[in-house]
C-alpha cells in the first residue's frame, strides 16, 4: 500500500465513510455473484453468496449506527483512498466460474477479508490522530474476526478434487 | 431547501440479472460505467445507452437509464440520431468488437469523422462470444480454434489508429479489470467535447480463457496524452497493445446541428417541393 501522506485518512468521518463503503460494496459484490450463480443454476453457491452478503449487511448496519453522530461523507468513486483499483473487501469478479464450489467462494471471501484487515492495519500503523487510530484498531479487530470465521468455514468445505470444472456440455463447445 | 442525496453507482443498475458468463470482463465494465455516471452526477433520465448486438451489447438492459438495444452494427447511427435530436442528453454507445468493427465498421469510420458529442465504448475481447467463438476483426491472425483451424492469417483491425485517422476527438484504451482507471476514462470521455472512443480490453473467459493473463500485461502509458494526432498515431502503432489511459485528446469542434446548412422551417421545405 502507498504511504503517500496525501492518501491518508484525515478525519473520523472519512474513516467511517471508507469503513461503510467497504461493507456496502461487499454486499453489492456478493449479490452480483449470487445473481451470476442463480443465472447459471449453481444454487448452492448462490445461497452461499447471499449468506455472505447478509453477514456484510449486519456489519454495515453497525457502522452506520456508529456513524450517526459523526456523519458520513459523500465521496465520488475516485475520492476513495483505496490502495488498489477498488475497495479492499471485494471478491474478485474475474475469479468466478459457473461450476465453482463453496471452497472457491470462501477462498475469494478470505482474500477479501484479509485485504480489508490489511487496509485498517495500514491506517493503524500510519495515522497520527489517536482517535482515528483507535477506531481503525476496532475495525481491524472486526476484520480479523471475519478472517477467522471464513477460515473456520473453509475447514468444513475442503478443496474439491481436480476436474471440478469438467462439464459434459460446456458452453464453449464449437461443434 | 430540499437537497437530494448524490446518486450512487447502484442507482444506475437495473434489477435484471446479467446473463454473461461468470468471470466475464463485461461485469467490470458495467461496474465502471455505473460508477462513472454517478461521478458525473448525471440523473438516469439524462442518460441514454445505445447498443448493437452481442454479449456486451446487452448492457443497456442492466442499467437504469434510457436504453436501446439496437440492430447489429447500427448502434452508432442510433446514437448519432438521438444526440442530434436531443443534444441535452448524455449519449453513450456501447458494444463489442464484432458489432463495432465488422458489421458496424463503416458507421464507426463516419461517426469518428462527424465528431458528434457522444462516447463510444467498445468491449473488445477479440472474439464473437455470443455466436460461439468465431474470430472477430481484432482477433490475432494465429488464434487457433475449431472454427478457425490454424488461425485466420488475417491482419487484425487496429481500432485506435482508425479512430484517430477518421477524426475521433478523444481516444483511449482501458482494461476492464482496472475499475478505477476505466471509471475515470469513461468520465473523461463523456466530459470531452466531440466523439470519444474507448477501447476496453474485456476478457472472454469462455472462448479466450488465455485473456485472463491480460491482467498482468496491462500498464499505464509512459507519457501524457497528446493533442498531436501524428504523435498519437506513432505511439499507438508502436506500443504493445496493453498501454491503458488517454492516448489522444483533440480540440476539434464537435458537430452541431445547423453546421454548414441553412436552417429551414417545414413551410420552407413544403414551398421547395411545390410543383
Interface residues (C-beta under 8 A of the other chain):
Chain A: X28 X32 X33 X35 X36 X37 X38 X39 X40 X74 X76 X77 X78 X82 X85 X86 X93 X94 X95 X96 X97 X98 X100 X171 X172 X173 X174 X175
Chain B: X5 X6 X9 X10 X17 X18 X19 X20 X21 X22 X23 X25 X27 X28 X31 X35 X36 X38 X39 X132 X133 X145 X146 X147 X177 X178 X179 X180 X181 X183 X184 X187 X203 X205 X206 X207 X212 X215
